[in-house]
Amino acid sequence: MEEHQPKESRQTLERIDKKYIWNEISSVLNFDKGLFYTIRELFIRPGQTVREFLLYDRKRLVKPIIFVIFSSLLFVISEQIFGFETGSSPDKVKSEGIRTVFEWVGQNFGVFNIVLAFFIGFWARLFFLKSKFNLYEIFILMFFAIGVGNLIFTLFGILESATGLDVKGAAYLAVIVYSTWAIGNFFQKNKVLSYF
């Protein structure tokens, strides 16, 4: 038999109206917490930001899986709108199997990024065995780093569309440099060996 709380003891929630909707949207899009705060902090100080998320405050950043899904969705939508090829499969692939894999990745970009985060996370754990962070915490780092990588690809793709320049190589280099910096900065930012 279900027990119901007396009507007097139930808390009434705020009504959903335009003020409520505006507050919800602005809480996600402001620079003190939410999406823009997450993006800014991950671009400026990725290692410290992820460590603070893991150890002290999980309310200010967008959750890592939501962040990677959002950034993947933003990339795919931008790719459809602007028609850029940055971040897509290389043109000169001759193997039918490899082309099929690239096509699948293009059609399942968000899922692929989550799988990629797990794959890279396992390898990072092997390289940083003495780290105080466990495998699940390293996965969080990877989700954030891959999410920022998606944003970098999106920015370079929009640049490609606006200028007509072939920026694929520069985009891949920027993502690799950022990812290396974010991972090394997270583990031991003062040791040069961390970045290799």
Residue, then its C-alpha position, 0 to 999 in steps of 0.5 A: m500500500e502506497e503512503h502519501q504525504p499529507k498535502e500540507s507537508r508537500q513542497t510546492l515547486e515554482r511554476i513553469d513560466k517564462k521567468y522560470i524558463w529564462n532562469e533555467i536557460s541563463s543558468v546553463l549559459n552563464f559564465d559562473k557555471g554551466l556550458f560557457y563556464t565549462i568551455r572557458e575553463l577547459f580552454i584556459r586550465p583543463g587539468q586544474t578544472v577537471r581536478e576541481f570537478l573531481l575533488y571539490d565542486r561538481k555543480r559548476l561544470v556541465k556533466p562530462i557525458i552531457f558535454v561530449i554529447f553536446s559538443s558532438l551534436l554541435f559539430v554535426i549540426s555545424e557540419q550540416i549547416f556550413g558544409f565543411e569537411t574538417g574533422s571528417s574522413p580523409d579523401k585519399v583513403k583507398s581501403e573500402g573497409i577504412r572508408t566504411v569505418f569513417e562513414w560509420v563514425g560520421q553517422n555515429f559521432g557522439v557514440f564514437n566519441i564516448v567509445l574513444a574516451f574509454f579507449i584513450g582513458f584505458w591507455a592513459r591509466l596505463f601510462f599514469l599508473k602511479s596517479k592518485f586518480n582511478l580509471y573512472e576519474i580518468f574517463i571524466l578527463m577524457f570526456f572533457a578533452i574530447g568535448v573540447g576537441n569537438l569544439i576545436f574541430t567545429l571552429f576550424g570547420i566554420l573557418e574553412s567554410a568562411t575562408g575556403l582554406d583547407v584547414k584539416g591538418a591544422a585542426y587535427l594538430a590543434v586537437i592533438v596539441y590540446s589533448t596532450w596539454a590537457i592530459g599532461n596538465f591533469f596528471q603532472k603539469n610540472k613534469v615535461l615527461s607527462y606531455f609525452 
